[in-house]
Amino acid sequence: LAVNNISFELKGGEILALLGPNGAGKTTTIKMLLGLVTPSSGQACVHGYDTAVTWQRQRAIPYMGAVLEGARNIYWRLSPMANLYYFGTLRGVPKRELQQRIDFWLNRLGLSDVAHKEVRFFSRGMQQKVAIAAALLHEPDLLLLDEPTLGLDIQAAKLMETIIIELAEKGKAILLTTHTITLAERLASQLLVLNHGQ
């Protein structure tokens, strides 16, 4: 079993760190919450909706924003601006608010100067910033971050940590995975240690 009988609760304003080595079940847990992996038993509930059940997952999705580890979060051949227009529209951000939200996140993440360049030419850290902006445009209540600082330089990682803390202070619930105990200690209000899915 990838994840075996784990149980936790996360409330608004809390940061929960799933801590453990590679292969511990951290990413699988996030994917179950997102409905990308269906659990063979148990429930993964967001806002009271069980994401293992198709119609309930559709109700839960607007409450979530996610950045998965790797480069699957954004379209490489689009610019940050085009990516954010696409994802903002897809996630139902009102048209009258979309440009304002895009401008805010491009500025906050230091992407304004490269807003019209293709993402495929960006460093990993710059791509991660675009992915974070895309995940936050619809102002989700729950943010799921899989190894949010992996591959970032020191400055970008520090900015990411600052934004995570700011979002929690605004009442967002944040679930992040990491295998770095120092990151978990700096950010998390709760720690859940996973090893071999337990």
N, C-alpha and C positions, 0 to 999 in steps of 0.2 A: 504494500500500500504506500502510495506517495505521501498521503497525509492521513494519519490514523487517530481518529477520535480527539481532535483538538477542539477546544472551546474557548471563545473569548468574546468580549463585548467592547465596543468603542463608541464613545459619546462625542458630541460636538465640543471642540476646544481641546481635545486630547490628541496626543501623538503616540501611537503604538508602534514600536519597532519590533519586527520579526527578525530575530537574530539567530544566525546559524551558518554552518559551513555550506559550501556548494552542494546541491543535491539534498538539502535538508527538508525541502517541501515548501519553501517560502514563496517562490513564484507560482507554484501550483495553487497555493492558498489564495493568492491574488486573482489568479485566473478563474477560480471557482466563484469568487465574489463577483467578478465581471460576467460570469456566465459563459466564459470561453471554454471551460472544462466542466463537465457535469459530474458532480460527486456521485459515487455508487451508493452512498447512504448519507443520512444527515441532511442538514440545511445550511445554506449560506444566505443569510437575510440582510437586506439593506432597506432601511426605512420600513421594515415589516414585510417586505416582499422577498420571497424565496427565489433567488436568481437561478435555481435549478429548474424552475417551472417557466416555460416560455412566456406565457402572458404576464406573469409577475415580473420576469426579467425586464420586459419592455417598460414596465412601470418604474422599475428601480434605476434603469440606465440614466435618466436625466439627473439623478442625484449624485452621479459618480463622474469623476475625471480620473484618468489614469495615464501614467507613463511607464511602459514596460521596458525592461532592459533590452538594449540593442537599438536598431535603427528602423523599427517597423511602425513608428508612431506618426511619421509625417511623409509627405511625398517629396522625394529627392529632386525631381525635375521642376518643382514649383519653388517660388520665392517664399520667404516667411509671410509676406503680405498675402499672397495667393493661398498658401496653406491655411492661414488664419481665417480668411474669408470662407474657404471651403468648409473647414471644421466648425466655424461659428454658425454658418447657415445650416449645416447638417444637424447641429445640436440645438437648433431652434432659437438662437439669440435674435431678439427683435431687430429688424433691419435698421431702425432709427438709432439703436445703441451699438451696433456692431463695430462701426468705424472707430467710435470713441474707445471701446474696449480694446480693439486691436492696437490703436495708438498708445494706450496706457501700457499694455504689456510689452510692446516693442521698445518703448522708452525705458520701462522699469528693468528690462532684461538686457539693455544695451545693444539692441538689435536695429535701432532706427536707421543707422547708416548703411545697413546691408539689407534693408527691407525688401529690395527688388532684385536681389541676387539669388541665383539658384542654390538651394540648400545643399546640393551634392558637392559644392565646392567648399563647404564649411568644415571646420574642425568638429570633432565629436562633441566638445563642450558647447559650441554654437548650435549644433543640431539639437542637443538636449534642451537648450533654452527655448528653441522654437516649439519643441514637443511640450514643454511645461506650459507655454503660453496657450497652445492649442487645447490642453487639458483644462485650463482655468477659464477660458472665455465664457463658458455658460454658467460660471459661478457655482460649481457643484458643492454639495454639503460634505461629500466624502472624496478625499483625494488619495489615490493608490499609487505609490511610487516604488518601483522595483529598482533597487540599487541607484538612488537618485544622483549620487555624486561619483559613480564609477566612471573613470576615464576623464574626469574634469580636472583642469588645472586648479591650483590653490585658490586663485581669485574667483573663478566660476563656482567652485565648490562652496566657498564662503558665502557668496551671493545666494546660492541655492538654500543653504542652511538658514540664512536670514529670512528668505521668503517663506520657508516652511514654518518658522516660528511666527511670523506675521500672520499667516493664514490661520494658524491655531488660535492666536489671540483674537482673531475675528470670528471665532466660533466654528471653524471648519474642523472636521474629524480627519485625521491623517494617519494612514497606515503605510509604513515604509519598510522595505526589506533591506537588510545589510548583513555583511559578515564582519563589519568593522565595529568593535565594541566601543571605541572612543566616540564614533559618530552617534551611536545609540545613546550613550551616556550624555552627550551634549544636548540632544534634541528630545529624547523620548520622555513622556510622563509615565509610560508603561513599557515593560520589556516582556516579550514572549520568546523564549529560547526554544528553537526547533532543532531536532537531530533525528535523522532517518524518519521524518514524518511524525514524530511524537514530541 
